[in-house]
Amino acid sequence: MNNDDNIEENMNPAEVLSACEEMDFKRVFTRMRLPVPDVDEAWKQFSTDTDMEPSVTKRKNRRTLFMGFAAGVAASVALFFGAYRMFIAPQLPHAVQVFNAQHNKEGVLLSYNSGRSFNISSTTKNTATLLAQGVKANKDSLVYTPAKPSLREEKLTVSTPLGKDYYVVLPDGTKVWLNADTELIFPTHFTGARREVRLQGEAYFEVAKDKAHPFVVYNNLFSTTVLGTKFNMRTYSQSSASVVLVEGKVTVESKKSKTIQTIVPGQKALLTSSGQFEVQHVDTYAYVQWKEGYFYFNNVPLVEIMQELGRWYNVDIVIENPKMMHTRLHFVADRSQGLSEALQNLNTIGDVHATMNGNKVIVK
Amino acid sequence: MEGNSITKQNFEHLFREYYSRLYYFAYDFTEDMEVSKDIVSEVFTSIWNNKENIENDKVVGYLFVSVRNQALNYIKRQKQAGDYADFCGRVADEEGDEGLELIDERIAEMSSLIDKMPLRTKYILEECYFHHKKYKEVADVLEISTDGVKKHIVKALSMLRDHFNVKKDKSGVPES
């Protein structure tokens, strides 16, 4: 096993694990990370394969997506993930709207700074035009192939509306997954000593290695400089932004205070209104599940969960009892399912009762 | 004894109750989701085909041992897996054939203990034991020394060993 490489001579018995101990460590993470199998589906398959008569067992009305730690409320002093502009509740218990839907739902837009703009999620009529310019785009992704150097360098903006995520490949091969309500600005050619892009919203980056040309992501509050790296940047709020590093190395620099901070994998750099970076150790897994198509909230306040749901499903969110906003929940769900299914899942947790009323979700 | 073999009704109950656990148990060895599902299905099929000959109170043990045997066979058939196959064999020897259905309880307990450990420790444990990274690889990424990585592991290990040994002493019965 890998640990044999880790064993040296004269090793302290306290450092040597039995095979069983090693396996147990693996088991902890297997049960934490692997999605629970669909037992209903497995039984259906099995009873069909063995020609068994279907019995009249009551079908479970929801799938538990993750086995493992107890769900439910924990009044722990865990880290407050991310930073959102929070609506402060007035003194009396009074319903609070924590997310506002957008009413003119657009598709994914591609704009050139020279003024041309294309809706790339709707039709294929723009395909040929864009292809001639090096843009291969469909409703889910865009790959930008560097055009001939004689073409004038331009800035491209890809923006996603609420409810849609999108995948972009930049001229240098860097892969970017854009979450909903996000804007990425990048040049048609990376010229100069640094590769520079701008982000507003949330994106996960896998930066193509190029030691000679550091990759820099600017948001409204700080810049992040990287070499070959995987990280998630989140800047929905006006007053705070964060970077979570999965692999590689990044240095962040605050626009306002010019403070610099370097982080290593497993760390998050959070810039708040103080202008100083807070570095925290985090479970990076939680920060990248959105790009895999899952909501993954592990011990997260209800208000944050509801804001994410609002952003993804483009609905207003009202929390009737503001005291519930800080209730922490464990909630994992598939982003491809519809809003009513997502709410059904949420409601099975027991502390939450969410209903739909038109384009509004009301949480009791 | 009458009523001692498996009926169709309690078979479905058995399937639903143990499927997930057996799946994870298989996955721990095979590290392949589809293969694990196949193994668990095959084992349930063989039990179904053999149900007249299996006693009710032996069936759970049989489920776990069969799944493990199939998983070990699968691993041996993988060409590059020499060291890993040996490792799995040692795990099987150390754990024996009894009480395998209690593994999940033990893991749940470990999980809640590990959950309380510092995030860096959890990161190191996950990288080393779930992602099979060497201490040096993890140390390089975190920009700390290999000894630094080891310290986290030893600390976690001794905390867990103390916890489970204390349990053993208290109950007077060896932990499974």
Chai-1 contact restraints between the chains, C-beta under 6 A:
chainA,res_idxA,chainB,res_idxB,connection_type,confidence,min_distance_angstrom,max_distance_angstrom,comment,restraint_id
A,M1,B,F87,contact,1.0,0.0,6.0,A-B,restraint_1
A,N2,B,H132,contact,1.0,0.0,6.0,A-B,restraint_2
A,D5,B,K134,contact,1.0,0.0,6.0,A-B,restraint_3
A,N6,B,Y135,contact,1.0,0.0,6.0,A-B,restraint_4
A,A14,B,V154,contact,1.0,0.0,6.0,A-B,restraint_5
A,E15,B,V154,contact,1.0,0.0,6.0,A-B,restraint_6
A,A19,B,F87,contact,1.0,0.0,6.0,A-B,restraint_7
A,A19,B,R90,contact,1.0,0.0,6.0,A-B,restraint_8
A,A19,B,V91,contact,1.0,0.0,6.0,A-B,restraint_9
A,A19,B,E94,contact,1.0,0.0,6.0,A-B,restraint_10
A,C20,B,V91,contact,1.0,0.0,6.0,A-B,restraint_11
A,C20,B,E94,contact,1.0,0.0,6.0,A-B,restraint_12
A,C20,B,E95,contact,1.0,0.0,6.0,A-B,restraint_13
A,M23,B,V91,contact,1.0,0.0,6.0,A-B,restraint_14
A,F25,B,L125,contact,1.0,0.0,6.0,A-B,restraint_15
A,F25,B,Y129,contact,1.0,0.0,6.0,A-B,restraint_16
A,K26,B,Y129,contact,1.0,0.0,6.0,A-B,restraint_17
A,K26,B,F130,contact,1.0,0.0,6.0,A-B,restraint_18
A,R27,B,D28,contact,1.0,0.0,6.0,A-B,restraint_19
A,R27,B,I107,contact,1.0,0.0,6.0,A-B,restraint_20
A,V28,B,I107,contact,1.0,0.0,6.0,A-B,restraint_21
A,V28,B,M110,contact,1.0,0.0,6.0,A-B,restraint_22
A,V28,B,S111,contact,1.0,0.0,6.0,A-B,restraint_23
A,V28,B,I114,contact,1.0,0.0,6.0,A-B,restraint_24
A,F29,B,E126,contact,1.0,0.0,6.0,A-B,restraint_25
A,F29,B,F130,contact,1.0,0.0,6.0,A-B,restraint_26
A,T30,B,Y24,contact,1.0,0.0,6.0,A-B,restraint_27
A,T30,B,Y27,contact,1.0,0.0,6.0,A-B,restraint_28
A,T30,B,D28,contact,1.0,0.0,6.0,A-B,restraint_29
A,R31,B,Y24,contact,1.0,0.0,6.0,A-B,restraint_30
A,V36,B,S20,contact,1.0,0.0,6.0,A-B,restraint_31
A,P37,B,S20,contact,1.0,0.0,6.0,A-B,restraint_32
A,P37,B,Y23,contact,1.0,0.0,6.0,A-B,restraint_33
A,V39,B,R16,contact,1.0,0.0,6.0,A-B,restraint_34
A,V39,B,Y19,contact,1.0,0.0,6.0,A-B,restraint_35
A,A42,B,Y19,contact,1.0,0.0,6.0,A-B,restraint_36
A,W43,B,F15,contact,1.0,0.0,6.0,A-B,restraint_37
A,F46,B,S41,contact,1.0,0.0,6.0,A-B,restraint_38
A,T50,B,W48,contact,1.0,0.0,6.0,A-B,restraint_39
A,S55,B,E12,contact,1.0,0.0,6.0,A-B,restraint_40
A,V264,B,L142,contact,1.0,0.0,6.0,A-B,restraint_41
A,V264,B,E143,contact,1.0,0.0,6.0,A-B,restraint_42
A,P265,B,V141,contact,1.0,0.0,6.0,A-B,restraint_43
A,G266,B,Y123,contact,1.0,0.0,6.0,A-B,restraint_44
A,H281,B,L119,contact,1.0,0.0,6.0,A-B,restraint_45
A,H281,B,R120,contact,1.0,0.0,6.0,A-B,restraint_46
